């Protein structure tokens, strides 16, 4: 059973959260009494704040200071006090038009999404690009680099390009072109995962056994895909906004956060938490994971290619971020990207 507090205390806690989000400073009873039209004395408000502290919703960083919300308090505020509203239609329209202005491929679309998330939210944003196994295959090219080295160029329907080098027998460029032409004609439009499965079946077929071109082309295709690393890339915008937060004035904290933002593996691990369930997720303080401080929050969501998880996106900022603004923004951008990657 969840914690139940009366309506008056809920109202006071809501005002404390508003003050904290606005100023980032510890909130005192006198400032709540002065700022809001309450028929309560500072002493009464102070007693309510003490009760909220006992519930674990507030803490007092210093004896002489006011109080700040804890992660438990912020979660309670988000779940029980504020009512989330969808982005206004006009704002959705502006964002959608801006996103559809982009005429580049998927990477450019996701970069634009990250930039818009950062600018609109006033925080840092991270967008994780889809895994290559979720791509829709458009074409493959083989380029002879040397006696036993071949450059494989994979191009997805969305315009993403993946290059890697494989070791092979000495094959001339004319034959390599024939193999790529065969693969492009037969498998264009397949997902990479489906293409892998189809190549494996084709290798065992009668045609592959008796047709040398088919056999060699399928063999090259399987070799090319077997060596594909299903690594993800990411786009980050607005890092400097986080770095300049007053909460992060401690130089050691700042250094660790800079390292976290520059560590792709760490950021991927943080963002991929969103697929443990559905919808928008809110991570507060240490819930984010190994980012170097417990003073940040992240609002994040996955986006999808059909029913398949494709990538994730998130807004990262101080614990006092404007959740009422950020949560519907992240939710809308995730839905918009899910629609757009079907179109790209």
N, C-alpha and C positions, 0 to 999 in steps of 0.2 A: 504493500500500500504506500502511495506517495505521501510526501509531506503536505499537510493542509495548513494554510495560514488564513487569517480572516481578511475580509475585503479592505479594511483600513490599512493593515500592515502591507498587503499587496500594493496598495496605492503608494504608500511611502517608499517601498522598495522600487517601484517603477520610477518614481521621481529621482531616487538615488542613482538608478541606472542612467537616466537621462542626463543628469549632472556629470556623471563619470564619463559618458560617451562624449559629452560636449567639451569637457575640460581636461580629462585624463588625470585629474588630481583627486586625492582623497576628499570625500564629501563629509562635511560636518552638519550637525543638526541645525545650527543657526542658518546656514546657507539654504537648506531645504525650507525652513520656516519662512525666510525672507522671500525666496524666489517664487514659491507656490502659494496659492490662496488657500491656506489650511487653517482651520479653526483649532489648531493644536499649538501648544507652547513648545519651545525648543527642548525643554526638559522631557516632555512627553515623547517627542520625536527621538530624543536620545535614548529613552528606555526601549522604544520600538527597535531602534538600531541595535541595541544590546541583545534583544531577543533574536533578531535576524542573524547576529554574529553567532549566537549559541546554536542556531540551526545550521551553521556552516555556510551561510549565504554572503556574509561580509567578513572582512578581517581589518584589523587596525595595524598598518605597517609600522607606526611609531606611537608611543604613548600619548604624545601631544597632538597627533594628527587625527583627521577624520577617518572614515572607513572607505574601503574599496571592495567591489564585488569579487567573489571567488569564482572559479570555473563552475562550481555547483550552483552558485547564485545566478550566473549568466545563463546557464542551461534552464534553470527554473523560470527566469524572466522570458526566455524565448519560447518555452513550452506552455507556460501558464498565464503570462501577463499580456504580452503584446499580441496583437492579431495581425498576421502577415497578409499583405495584399499583393496581388500580381502587379507587375509594372503597368503603368498607364498605357493605353493603346497608342497614344501619340509617341511615347518613348520607344515602344516596341517597333513602331513603324520607322522611326529615325534609325534605330540600330540595324534593322533588317535592310533598309536602303543602303546604309553605309557598308554593310557586309557584302551585299550583292553588287556594289560598285566594283569590287575587286574582280579583276579578269584573269588573275594568275591561277596557279594550281592550288592544291590543298595546303601546302606549306604557307603560301601567302595568305590564304583565307584564315588559317589558324593564327598567324602572326597578327592579322587585323583584329581577330577576336580577343587576343591577349591584350593588345593595345587599348581596345575599347573598354575591356574590363578594368584595366588599370586607371584609365582617364576618368571613367564614370564613377568608379568606387573610391578613387583617391588612395588606392593601396597598390601593393605589388600584385601581379597576376602571373600564373603559370598555366600553360596549356601543353599537355602531353600529346605528341603526335601518335597516330595509330601504329600498332605493330604491323610489320610487313606481311604477316600471314593473313591479315584482314584485307589487304589491298585487292582490288580487282585488276588482274593482269591485262596489260594492253599489248606490250611487245617486249621481246628480248633480242639483244644483239651480242654477238661474240666477236671479239677483236683479238687477233693474234699479236702477242707481245714479244714472244721469243720462241725458241724451240719447243719448250714444254709449258709455256705460261699463256693463259688466255684470260682476257678481261671480259667479265660478264656484266652487261648493262641491262638491268631490269627497269622497265618503265610501267608505272601503274596508270590506270584510267584517269586518276585524279592529278597526274602530272608529277608525282614523286619519282625520283630516280635513285636507284640503289646500285652501287658498283662494288664488285669484289673480284679478286683474282683467283683462278683455280689452276691446279697443276694437271696436265693432261699429256697424252701422247702427242707427237708432233703432227698437227693437222693443218693443212693449208687453208688460207683465208677463203677461197672459193667454196670449199666444203663447209666451213663454219657458217658461211652465209646461207647455204642450202639448208643447214640444220635449223638456223634461226627462222628462216622463212617457213619451214614445215611447222615449227612450234607456234609461230605467230598465227598461221592460218587455222590451226586446229584448236588452240587453247586461249586465244584472245577473248576476254570477257569472263574467264574463270577467276575465282579467288585463288590466291597462291596456294592455300591449303587444298582446295579442290584439284588444282593442277597437279600438286604432288601426288594425290591419290590416283588421278587418271593416268599419270605417267607410269606409276607403279603397275597398274593393270595392263597398260599398253606394252610394257616390257615383257609381260608373260604371254602376250597374244601371238597368234599364228603369224600375223603380218610382220611383227617385229623379228620373228625367227627367220623369215625367208626374204624380207626386204631390207637390204643393207642400209639404205638411206633412213628408213624408219628406225631401225635398230640403233644406228649411230646418233640420230637426232634425239631419240628418247633418252639414250644413255647420257648425252650432253646436257639435256634438260634436267635430268635427275641429279647429275653432278652439280649443276649450277644452283639448284634449289637446296640440295643437301648442305651446301656451304653458306647458305644465307643465314646470317645471324638475326634472330627475331628481336633485335634491340630497338628501343624507342628513343626518339629525340624529343626535345622540348623547346618551347619558346617562353622566355621570361621578359616581362616588361615592368617598369616602375620599381626596380630594386632600390633605387636611391630614396624613394619615398619611405620605405621601411627603415633604411639605414639612418634617416634623419629624424626618426621618431624620438621624442624626449625620453621615452621609457628605456631606450637603448643607448643612453649616454655612456654607460660603462664600456670602456674601450675593449676589454676582453670579450664581453658578450658580442659586441659589434663584429670583432674579428671572426668569432665562431659562426655568426650568422652569414657573413660574407663567404666563408668557406662552405657553408651548407648550400648557399645559392649557386656556388660554382661547382658543386659536386653533383653531377647528373644522376648517379646511382642513388644518392641520398634523397634527392628531390623526387625521383621516380617512385621510390619506396614510400615516401610520404603521400604523394598524390594517388597512388594505386590503392590506398586504403578505401577509396570511395566505392569500390566494387564489392565491398563486404555489405551487401544490402542494396536498396534502391533509393533513388531520390537524392536531394541535397543533404550533405553531411556537414555538421559543424564540429570542428576540433578546437578545443580551447586549452591554452597552456601546454602542459606536458602531453596532452592527448595527441598533439601533432606528431610527436616523435622526435627524432634526433635532428633538431634544427638549431640547437645552440642556446636556446633560452626558453623559459616558460612564460614569457611576456607577450606572446603572439597568439593570434587565432587564425584559423583557416576555414573558409566556407568553400566547399568543393562539390563537384558532381561529375559523373561519368557522361560521356556522349556515345552514341551507338550507330553502327552501320547495320540497319535493319534491327534484328534482335541481338546482334553480336556486339559485345562491348568493344569499342574502338579505341578510345582514349579518355583522358580526364582533364578537367580544368579546375582552377581554384583561385580564390582571392586570399592573399595573406597580408595581414596587417596587425596593428596592436589589438589587445583584448577589448579595447573600448571602440572598436570599429562600429560603424552604423549598420547593425545587422538588418534592420528593417529595410534598408536600401540595398544591401549587398546580397541578401538571400534570394529575393525575387530576380535580381539581375543575373546571378549565377544560374538560377533555374531556367530563365528564359534563354540565356546564351547556350546552355547545354541542349535544350530542345531545338534551337535554331541550327546549331552545328549538326545535330543528328539528321535534320532535314536536308541541310546543304550538302553533306558528304554523299547523299544519295544522288544529288544533282550534278556534282562535279565530275 
